[in-house]
Amino acid sequence: MSKVGRVIEIPAELAASQAEWNGEAGRAFIAALPGRAEEFLNRWGLRPTGPSMHGAASLVLPVSRADGTRAALKLQLLDEETEGEPVALRTWAGDGAVRLLEHDRETGTLLLERADETRHLSGSGDARGAVRVLADLLARLVAVPAPPGLRSLGDIAARMVAAAPKAAGRLADPDDTALLKDCAAAVREVMGEPGDRLLHWDLHYDNVLASEREPWLAIDPKPLTGDPGFELLPALTNLWNPDPAETSWRFDLLTERLDLDRARARAWTLARVLQNGLWDVADGEPALDPDQVSIARNLLARRP
């Protein structure tokens, strides 16, 4: 990392990923980060309390407010993925997710309740316990109707189904080609009723952190309006166990805890496999992810 400005360090990995994914807009975002950090530290009366942290797309500064409350200042490029985050966090109002403390609409900068970034659910050491935690969080999050203005799963599903034939033809293995087509067929059966719940869309185990207020809280949503079945795949793939019986146990637990129709949940889980497969093909991958292939085949083989 190279130190930039008085306040923060810009991780080289973040700069590289922004340049790769967002081109000139990403480079401009990185260049503006030192000044933006200074601006919001001053505007919201914040004091940095530790080294900067980063994910693939954002920089996070641990801070304290004037009253001593611990918080996290999240600086990110405002785009289609990030613009809905404050809407979702405000809607959940701390029920299963970190609280939104401040938000700047123009830049997408957020001040968030501070969770324990050193304790991710992925490090719990208890795979089945982690599935139960994720299921309980999902049940709370998807209980909320989505507010207006978010992206729609129906629109995303329609685009995926339209893109599937061409993508399937670019896969090297005929079995992968057939599986991608089977996933698209499953999506066609349910896409007319895409759902109206507020979805997190990215609730994998590293996006669940321990906290003082609750044992575990969700972070970093990519909000979407849709069917809760579209949320299940990360809980099936994270800390993955290749035993088909384990996939069935996880799927049954999740659908029972979220009170989902299993046939619809299966179809929307296959939609998530389809989505990931389309992304892989677009990135030039010649094959589907083998773990997700195994899970999809297990779901296609079982009765609802």
N, C-alpha and C positions, 0 to 999 in steps of 0.2 A: 504494500500500500504506500502511496505517496501522500504526504501531508499537503492539504490545500486550504488556504485561508487560516483563520485563527481558531476555528471551532471544530471542524470535522476532518476526517480523512476519507477520501474517495477510494473505495476498494477498486483495484484494477479489474477484478472480475465483473463488478457491476458496470464499469465503464465499457468493458468489452461486450457484455451481453446487450447493453443498450445500443451500442453501435451496430451490432449484428442484427438485432431484431427491429430496431426502430430507425436506423439510418441517421439522417441529419437531425431528426427530431430527438432521437436518443442522445446524440452528441451535444445538442443544445441543452437538453435537460441536465446532463452531467456538468456542463460548463456553468450552469446557473445554480447548481446545488450549494456552493459555499454561501453565496449571497442570500439565497432563499432560506437556508438554515438560520443565518443571522437575523433575517427579517422576522421569522416566526418565533424565534427565541425571545426577541425583544417585544413583539406584538402581544404574545401571550404570557409574558413574564416568567420565562422558563430558565432553569439553570441546568446545564449538562452535568450528568453524574457518572459518566463512564464512556468507554470507547464506543464509536459508532458500530452498528450492526447492519447487515444487509441480507436480502434475499436475491432472487434472480432479477427483480424489477424495481426494488425500492431500497431506500436508505432509512434506517431507524436509529434515532438518538434517544438513549435513556436520559430522562430529565426529571426534575422536580418542579412543581408549581410554587408560587409565592407562599402558599400555606403549608408547604412541605409534602404535599401529595405526590407520590411517585407516578410517573406517566411515561408515555413513549411518543415521540414526535416522528411521524411517518411521512417521508417525502417521496413522492412518486410522480411518474409521468401521467398526466390526465389523458385517459383514452377510454375506449369502449369497455375494457375490462375493469378499470378502476373507478369509473364515474358512479357506479351503483353502490360502491362499498359504504359510503356514509349513509345512504338511504336504508340499506339493510341493517346496519348497526343501530341506527336510530329507531327502526321499527322493532327490532328485538329488544332494545332498551336494557341490555345486560342479561337477558334471560337465556343463558347458554353460550353467550358470546361476550367478548370484551366490550365495555361501554365506550361510546363516542363522547369525548369531552369537548372538543372544538373541531371546526371544519371550515376550510377556506374553499369556497366553490370555484373560484377562478383557477387555482393551481392544483386542487385535489389534495392539498396538505391536510393531514389529520393529526389530532392529538387524542391519544387512546389511553384507556386504562392500562396500567402496566401489569402484565403477567410475568411469570418466571421463565425467561427465555432459555434457561439452562435445563429445564425439565419438560421435555416433549413426551407426549403419550407413546411415541415410538420407542422410547427408552425404558418403558415400564417393566420390561422383562416378563410380562404375562400376556401372551398373545390373545387368549380368550377373554381375559379381563379387559384388554384394550378394545376388543370388539364390543363388549358390553357398554363400556364408557361411550364409545362412538355412537352406538345405537341410542343410548339415553339422550345424548346431546342432539342427535338428529331428530328424535321424536319431539323435542322441545322446539327446535328451529323450524321444522316444517309444519308445525301446528298453526303457524301464522299465515294468513293470506298475504300474498304479495301486494305491495303498494303499486300504484300506477307508474308506468314509465320505464319499467325494467325490460330487459331483453326477454323474449318469449321462447320457450322450449319448442313450441309449435313451429316457429320460423326456422329454428336451428335444425329440427328434425327434417323438415321439408328439404332444406339444402343438403343435408347429409344423404338422404335417400336419392336425390338427384345426382349427387357426385359418386355414389357407390359403384355403378357399373364400370365407369372409366377407371376408377382406382383399383377395382378388383382385377382388371385386366393387366395391371402393372405389377402384380405380385408374382413371384417366381414359382411358388408352390401351388399346385392346383387345389390342394386341400385348404390353403389359406384363402384362395379365390372363392371357393365354395362357402367357406365360413363367413366371409365378409358379405356375400350375397344373402346368406341365411339371416345374418343380423339385420340387414336392410329390410328383408321381408318381415321380420318380427316388428320392426319400427313402423312399417306401413299399417300394420293392424291396429296400432294404438295412437298414431299421430293425429287422428281426428279429435282426440280428447287429451290435449297435452298437459292439463292440470293448471291449478291457480295458486299453488303454495309458493312461499318464499324459500328458494333453494340457495344453499351456500355454494355449491358447485365444485368446491375444492377441499372438501373436508377429509383430507388424509391425516395420518397420525401426527405428522410434524406440524400440522396447523391446529393442534390441540395442545395448550400449555397449562401447566399447573398455575394456580393463583392463590392469593390469600382469601379472596372473597368466596370462591368455590373451589372444590378440588381440581376441576378442569374447566377450561373455557376455550371456545373456538376463536380463531383469529383469521384474518386475511380472506374474507369471502369474495367470490366473483359472482354476484347475485344474478338470479335468473328466476323467472316465473315459470313454474312447471309442476310436473308430477314427482312426488318424493322418490319413486323408484329410480329416478335418474341419479340419485345421490349415493347409491349403495356400492358401486364398484370399488372405490378406494378401500372400503372396509373389508372387501373380499381379497384385494390384491396386496395390501400392506401387511408386512410380517407374514408373507404368503406361505401356506403349507400345501404341497402338491397332492395331498390325499383328497380324493373327491368327496369323501365323507366330511372333511373339514369345510370344504366349500359349501356343502349342503347345510351343515350346522350353522355356519355364519349367515347364509342366506335366510334360513328359517328363523333364526333369532332376530335378524334385522326386520324382516317382514312382519313378524309377530309384534315386535316392540313398536313399530311404526303403524301397525294395524293396516297393512297394505294387502290388496288383492295380489296373490302370488303370480298369477298369469301376467297381469299388467306389470308388476315389478320385474319379472323376468324379462319382458320385452324391453322395458326402459333400461335395464342393466345391459342388455345386448346393444341398446342404442349407444351406451357409453363405450362399449368395446368398439362399435362401429366408428364413433367419433375419434377415438384414439388411433384406430387403424388408418383412418383417412389422414390424420395428422402425420403419422409415420410415413405413409406413401408420399405425401407432399414433401416430406423432408428427404426423400430419396431412399428410404428403407425398402429392401426387397422382400421383407417378410414381416408378419405380424408378431407382436410380443408373445413369446411362448407361454408365459404365465396366464395372460389374458385369453389366449387360445384355449388353454386347458379349462379355465373357468367357464368360458362361453360354451364349450362342448358339453361340459357337465350340466349347465343350465338347459341346453337344448335337448339333452337326453332325458331329463327328469320330467315327470308329470308336474303340472302346476300345483 
